[in-house]
Amino acid sequence: VSGVVTCGNVPLESSFEKVPRCVYTSTALYEYRGWDSKAANPTHRRFTWGLRSLERHVVDFYISDFQSGLRALVKTGSGARVTPYVDESIVVDINANNKDPSPDFLRWLGERNLSSDDRIMRMKEGYIKEGSTVSVMGVVQRNENVLMIVPPPEPVSMGCQWAQCILPASLDGIVLRCEDTSETDVIPV
């Protein structure tokens, strides 16, 4: 189902940029590891970006289908399995040319007990906010006149396509796809 998002009872706010009325938020902090710098995590190799911190949150929301006009409750909150495909944009980039982090970034690090230590860091944030256009894949159910999209009972196999080098894969839970977090996609609700 593709359509426009409206918030349920409990909207989210993005962690760093404080974007209000979101149904999905993701904030990831990456560090670059050079020859003599510290590792961001135990498997972080030299001369690569490593994930240091990741926050992802999702809540139940409504989607209004473009073609039929029907409104459905998408059950993504309360521990439901979700496979998100949401574009993230770089919101902070600390490198050799830009060594002075903003006070907001230092506050964000402090709230999570993370240090900056002259590290090369990059923060990416992605979100789905009210009014965004999304595509949702899940199982459609009707419960007392409420149309719902819920996670499938087991992972869905996507098969494989050897000619395109796509190996066998499966998707677990509801699949959310939102291509852009820019203001141009947002429809006022």
BELCOR-V701303 format. One record per pair of residues at least 12 apart in sequence whose ideal C-beta (glycine too) atoms are under 10 Angstrom apart, sorted by the first residue. I is the first residue (numbers start at 1). J is the second residue. Records with the same first field share a line. If there is no record, write none. Layout:
I: J ; J
This chain:
1: 63 ; 64 ; 65 ; 66 ; 67 ; 68 ; 70 ; 72 ; 74 ; 134 ; 135 ; 136 ; 137 ; 138 ; 140 ; 147 ; 149
2: 63 ; 65 ; 66 ; 67 ; 133 ; 134 ; 135 ; 136 ; 177
3: 62 ; 63 ; 64 ; 65 ; 66 ; 67 ; 68 ; 69 ; 70 ; 71 ; 72 ; 74 ; 133 ; 134 ; 135 ; 136 ; 187
4: 62 ; 63 ; 64 ; 65 ; 66 ; 71 ; 130 ; 131 ; 132 ; 133 ; 134 ; 185 ; 186 ; 187 ; 189
5: 21 ; 22 ; 23 ; 24 ; 61 ; 62 ; 63 ; 64 ; 74 ; 128 ; 129 ; 130 ; 131 ; 132 ; 133 ; 134 ; 136 ; 176 ; 178 ; 186 ; 187 ; 189
6: 21 ; 23 ; 61 ; 62 ; 63 ; 64 ; 71 ; 130 ; 131 ; 132 ; 187 ; 189
7: 20 ; 21 ; 22 ; 23 ; 59 ; 60 ; 61 ; 62 ; 129 ; 130 ; 131 ; 189
8: 23 ; 59 ; 60 ; 61 ; 62 ; 73 ; 74 ; 75 ; 76 ; 77
9: 59 ; 60 ; 61 ; 77
10: 23 ; 59 ; 60 ; 61 ; 77
11: 23 ; 59 ; 61 ; 129 ; 130
12: 24 ; 25 ; 57 ; 58 ; 59 ; 61 ; 77 ; 127 ; 128 ; 129
13: 25 ; 57 ; 127 ; 129
14: 26 ; 27 ; 55 ; 57 ; 91 ; 125 ; 126 ; 127 ; 129 ; 181
15: 27 ; 28 ; 29 ; 53 ; 55 ; 56 ; 57 ; 108 ; 111 ; 112 ; 123 ; 125 ; 127
16: 29 ; 55 ; 91 ; 92 ; 104 ; 105 ; 107 ; 108 ; 123 ; 124 ; 125
17: 89 ; 91 ; 92 ; 104 ; 123 ; 125 ; 127 ; 181
18: 104
19: 125 ; 127 ; 128 ; 129 ; 181
20: 129 ; 130
21: 127 ; 129 ; 130 ; 131 ; 189
22: 57 ; 58 ; 59 ; 61 ; 126 ; 127 ; 128 ; 129 ; 130 ; 132 ; 181
23: 57 ; 58 ; 59 ; 60 ; 61 ; 62 ; 63 ; 74 ; 76 ; 77 ; 127 ; 128 ; 129 ; 130 ; 132 ; 134 ; 176 ; 178
24: 56 ; 57 ; 58 ; 59 ; 61 ; 76 ; 82 ; 84 ; 86 ; 126 ; 127 ; 128 ; 129 ; 132 ; 134 ; 176 ; 178
25: 55 ; 56 ; 57 ; 58 ; 59 ; 86 ; 125 ; 126 ; 127 ; 128 ; 129
26: 54 ; 55 ; 56 ; 57 ; 58 ; 84 ; 86 ; 88 ; 124 ; 125 ; 126 ; 127 ; 128
27: 53 ; 54 ; 55 ; 56 ; 57 ; 88 ; 91 ; 108 ; 112 ; 123 ; 124 ; 125 ; 126 ; 127
28: 51 ; 52 ; 53 ; 54 ; 55 ; 56 ; 88 ; 122 ; 123 ; 124 ; 125 ; 126
29: 50 ; 51 ; 52 ; 53 ; 54 ; 55 ; 92 ; 105 ; 108 ; 109 ; 112 ; 114 ; 119 ; 121 ; 122 ; 123 ; 124 ; 125
30: 44 ; 48 ; 49 ; 50 ; 51 ; 52 ; 53 ; 54 ; 90 ; 120 ; 121 ; 122 ; 123 ; 124
31: 44 ; 48 ; 49 ; 50 ; 51 ; 52 ; 53 ; 94 ; 114 ; 116 ; 117 ; 119 ; 120 ; 121 ; 122
32: 44 ; 46 ; 47 ; 48 ; 49 ; 50 ; 94 ; 95 ; 119 ; 120 ; 121 ; 122
33: 45 ; 46 ; 47 ; 48 ; 49 ; 50 ; 119 ; 120
34: 46 ; 47 ; 48 ; 119 ; 120
35: 47
37: 117 ; 118 ; 119 ; 120
38: 50 ; 52 ; 115 ; 117 ; 119
39: 52
40: 52 ; 53 ; 119 ; 121
41: 53
49: 120 ; 121 ; 122
52: 109 ; 112 ; 114 ; 119 ; 121 ; 122 ; 123
53: 108 ; 109 ; 112 ; 114 ; 121 ; 123
54: 124
55: 112 ; 125
56: 82 ; 84 ; 86 ; 126
57: 77 ; 127
58: 74 ; 76 ; 77 ; 78 ; 80 ; 82 ; 84 ; 86 ; 128 ; 173 ; 174 ; 176
59: 74 ; 75 ; 76 ; 77 ; 78 ; 80
60: 73 ; 74 ; 75 ; 76 ; 77 ; 78 ; 80 ; 148
61: 73 ; 74 ; 75 ; 76 ; 77 ; 128 ; 130 ; 134 ; 136 ; 176
62: 74 ; 130 ; 147 ; 149 ; 189
63: 133 ; 134 ; 135 ; 136 ; 147 ; 149 ; 176
64: 187 ; 189
65: 136 ; 147
66: 133
70: 140 ; 147
71: 146 ; 147
72: 136 ; 138 ; 140 ; 141 ; 142 ; 146 ; 147 ; 148 ; 149
73: 141 ; 143 ; 146 ; 147 ; 148 ; 149 ; 150
74: 134 ; 136 ; 138 ; 148 ; 149 ; 150 ; 151 ; 174 ; 176
75: 138 ; 139 ; 141 ; 143 ; 148 ; 149 ; 150 ; 151 ; 174
76: 128 ; 136 ; 138 ; 149 ; 150 ; 151 ; 173 ; 174 ; 176
80: 138 ; 150 ; 151 ; 173 ; 174
81: 138 ; 151 ; 152 ; 155 ; 171 ; 172 ; 173 ; 174
82: 136 ; 138 ; 151 ; 172 ; 173 ; 174 ; 175 ; 176
83: 137 ; 151 ; 155 ; 156 ; 170 ; 171 ; 172 ; 173 ; 174 ; 175 ; 176 ; 177
84: 126 ; 128 ; 173 ; 174 ; 175 ; 176 ; 177 ; 178
85: 126 ; 134 ; 135 ; 137 ; 171 ; 175 ; 176 ; 177 ; 178 ; 179
86: 126 ; 127 ; 128 ; 132 ; 134 ; 176 ; 177 ; 178 ; 179 ; 180 ; 181
87: 124 ; 126 ; 127 ; 177 ; 178 ; 179 ; 180 ; 181 ; 182
88: 123 ; 124 ; 125 ; 126 ; 127 ; 181
89: 123 ; 124 ; 125 ; 126 ; 127 ; 180 ; 181 ; 182
90: 122 ; 123 ; 124 ; 125
91: 104 ; 105 ; 108 ; 122 ; 123 ; 124 ; 125 ; 126
92: 104 ; 105 ; 108 ; 109 ; 121 ; 122 ; 123 ; 124 ; 125
93: 120 ; 121 ; 122 ; 123 ; 124
94: 116 ; 118 ; 119 ; 120 ; 121 ; 122 ; 123
95: 119 ; 120 ; 121 ; 122
96: 120
98: 120
99: 116 ; 118 ; 120
101: 116 ; 119 ; 121 ; 123
105: 121 ; 123
108: 123
109: 121 ; 123
125: 181
126: 178 ; 180 ; 181
127: 178 ; 181
128: 176 ; 177 ; 178 ; 181 ; 185
129: 178 ; 181 ; 183 ; 185 ; 186
130: 186 ; 187 ; 188 ; 189
131: 183 ; 185 ; 186 ; 187 ; 188 ; 189
132: 178 ; 179 ; 180 ; 181 ; 182 ; 185 ; 186 ; 187 ; 189
133: 177 ; 178 ; 179 ; 180 ; 185 ; 186 ; 187
134: 176 ; 177 ; 178 ; 179 ; 185
135: 175 ; 176 ; 177 ; 178 ; 179
136: 149 ; 174 ; 175 ; 176 ; 177 ; 178
137: 149 ; 151 ; 152 ; 156 ; 171 ; 173 ; 174 ; 175 ; 176 ; 177
138: 150 ; 151 ; 152 ; 156 ; 173 ; 174 ; 175 ; 176
139: 151 ; 152 ; 153 ; 156 ; 174
149: 174
150: 173 ; 174
151: 172 ; 173 ; 174 ; 175
152: 171 ; 172 ; 173 ; 174 ; 175
154: 170 ; 172
155: 169 ; 170 ; 171 ; 172 ; 173
156: 169 ; 170 ; 171 ; 172 ; 173 ; 175
157: 169 ; 170 ; 171
158: 170 ; 171
